[in-house]
């Protein structure tokens, strides 16, 4: 069995990893805001999305009433 060795990553690879990580964290925070605290103020796509977010708040244990 052989062990694969990858050369040292360059600065561009590290920057790409940091940018992807920051993007994922921002997307997660936006999703948490929309599900947990929006209450329909930003998500104006009708009652379907409102009810989905409402059920998500119940699932996460966040207060919504």
C-alpha distance (Angstrom), angle and dihedral (degrees) to the residues before:
residue distance angle dihedral
X1 . . .
X2 3.78 . .
X3 3.77 127.3 .
X4 3.78 113.7 -137.5
X5 3.77 115.8 -133.5
X6 3.76 120.6 -157.2
X7 3.78 120.4 -159.8
X8 3.78 119.8 -112.0
X9 3.79 111.9 -72.6
X10 3.75 117.7 -113.2
X11 3.76 129.2 -127.7
X12 3.80 91.7 -96.6
X13 3.82 91.5 57.8
X14 3.79 91.0 50.4
X15 3.80 91.1 48.0
X16 3.79 91.3 49.8
X17 3.81 90.4 50.6
X18 3.80 91.3 49.8
X19 3.82 92.3 48.4
X20 3.80 92.6 49.4
X21 3.80 90.9 48.0
X22 3.80 92.4 49.8
X23 3.81 90.5 47.6
X24 3.79 92.8 51.2
X25 3.81 92.1 47.7
X26 3.81 91.9 49.7
X27 3.80 91.3 48.4
X28 3.81 90.1 49.6
X29 3.81 91.6 50.1
X30 3.81 91.5 48.4
X31 3.80 90.4 50.1
X32 3.80 91.2 48.3
X33 3.81 90.0 50.5
X34 3.79 93.5 48.8
X35 3.79 93.6 47.0
X36 3.78 99.0 37.6
X37 3.76 109.3 31.8
X38 3.81 111.8 10.9
X39 3.83 98.5 89.2
X40 3.82 88.9 -171.8
X41 3.80 98.5 -57.0
X42 3.82 95.9 116.7
X43 3.80 103.4 17.6
X44 3.80 99.8 71.4
X45 3.78 97.9 163.6
X46 3.78 97.4 116.1
X47 3.77 136.1 -89.5
X48 3.81 95.0 -54.0
X49 3.81 93.6 69.4
X50 3.80 91.1 39.4
X51 3.80 91.5 55.4
X52 3.81 91.6 45.1
X53 3.80 90.7 52.8
X54 3.80 90.2 45.1
X55 3.79 90.9 54.8
X56 3.81 89.2 46.7
X57 3.79 90.9 55.3
X58 3.80 89.9 52.5
X59 3.80 90.4 47.9
X60 3.81 92.4 51.3
X61 3.81 92.7 44.9
X62 3.80 94.6 -118.0
X63 3.80 118.8 148.1
X64 3.78 113.5 -106.2
X65 3.80 106.8 158.4
